[in-house]
Amino acid sequence: MSAIANAYALSISSLERAEFYAAQKDREGMWEHLWQHEIPERFHWTGYAIVILDTWLDDQGVRLPRDLDPMFSSLWANIPVVLLCTQAMNLPALKKSLSALNPSGSELAEYWREFQRITDPEAPTFMMDAWRWLNIVISRVQGDDWLLIRVG
């Protein structure tokens, strides 16, 4: 079981360029372009932990924004799982919602066990790392840029 989670800080022109590559069916060019805008903080565990964290957040009443502008439909069609996509101006509200939560490793690990049907002794660690990683990457996008988090 493997998946990776990546976060990108993208200007509107970067999104337009990625859309151009995707519309031309140049997946290699699209991914190369996106990787040039990857946020340096990497999540070193399985990306499924980020997906399960998203489920936990949803159960807490916090929805990660997915502003999938139809203008970039070719891009969205080439990204298997978009967990978050929004402009930086929308992130302060998300940060405020996240700051009201205080998950424990055991609480998040229980979600891992429930959804993966796997008991992993490292689950409290990697689920808390997922929590920290999400909080870090949402703080890295400023101005008019967009934050894109994908798992694939």
Secondary structure as UniProt FT lines:
FT   STRAND          5..10
FT   HELIX           12..23
FT   TURN            24..25
FT   HELIX           27..35
FT   TURN            36..37
FT   HELIX           48..59
FT   TURN            60..61
FT   HELIX           70..72
FT   HELIX           73..77
FT   STRAND          81..87
FT   HELIX           88..90
FT   HELIX           91..99
FT   HELIX           105..116
FT   TURN            121..122
FT   HELIX           123..138
FT   TURN            143..144
FT   STRAND          146..151
//
